[in-house]
Amino acid sequence: MTETHEVRLKRLTMRSMRRGIKEMDVILMRFTALRLATMTPADLDAYEALLDENDQDIYQWVSGQKLPPAPLAAMVATVRETLPDLG
């Protein structure tokens, strides 16, 4: 059975708020509150791929400490543009 768009948004919201480190909970919940509902299915796929990564790595990418891998670079840039106070 395929999940509905609404169920997918809820699932991604939960994945965003139940991370391994508190900083990522805060960052990703702010991002989802601002952007998740307006993202395209392709954007949601990219965001879900980002959520599959390690929290320490995501934190370094969105804070500008390290460059993200090429497949995740556009989504990391979207997070940084949405939350400019990160870097």
C-alpha positions in Angstrom: 0.0 0.0 0.0 1.3 3.4 -0.9 1.2 6.2 1.7 -0.7 9.4 1.1 1.0 12.7 0.8 -0.4 13.7 4.2 0.9 10.6 5.8 4.3 11.1 4.2 4.5 14.7 5.6 3.6 13.4 9.1 6.2 10.7 8.9 8.9 13.1 7.7 8.0 15.5 10.4 8.4 12.8 13.1 11.7 11.7 11.6 12.8 15.4 11.8 12.0 15.8 15.4 13.3 12.5 16.7 16.9 12.7 15.8 20.1 11.6 17.6 21.2 15.0 18.8 19.1 17.9 20.1 20.6 20.4 17.7 19.3 18.5 14.7 15.9 18.2 16.3 15.7 22.0 16.6 17.2 22.7 13.1 15.1 20.1 11.2 11.9 21.0 13.0 12.3 24.7 12.2 13.0 23.7 8.5 9.9 21.4 8.3 7.7 24.0 9.9 8.7 26.5 7.2 9.1 24.3 4.1 7.8 20.8 4.3 4.2 21.4 3.3 5.2 23.2 0.1 7.9 20.8 -1.1 7.4 18.8 -4.3 7.6 15.0 -4.3 11.1 15.2 -5.7 12.1 17.7 -2.9 10.6 15.3 -0.3 12.6 12.4 -1.8 15.8 14.6 -1.4 14.8 15.6 2.1 14.2 11.9 3.0 17.6 11.0 1.7 19.1 13.7 3.9 17.3 12.3 6.9 18.9 8.9 6.2 22.3 10.4 7.0 24.1 10.6 10.4 23.2 13.6 12.5 26.7 14.7 13.1 27.3 14.8 9.4 24.1 16.7 8.6 25.0 19.2 11.3 28.4 19.8 9.8 26.9 20.2 6.3 24.1 22.6 7.3 26.4 24.7 9.5 29.0 25.0 6.8 31.7 23.2 8.6 32.0 20.6 5.8 30.8 20.3 2.3 28.0 17.8 1.7 28.2 15.0 -0.7 27.1 16.0 -4.2 23.7 14.1 -4.2 22.7 16.0 -1.0 24.2 19.4 -1.8 21.0 20.9 -3.2 18.9 19.9 -0.2 21.5 21.1 2.3 21.6 24.4 0.5 17.8 24.6 0.8 18.0 24.0 4.5 20.7 26.7 4.8 18.8 29.2 2.7 15.6 28.6 4.8 17.6 29.0 8.1 20.3 31.6 7.3 21.3 31.9 10.9 22.9 28.4 10.8 26.1 29.5 9.1 
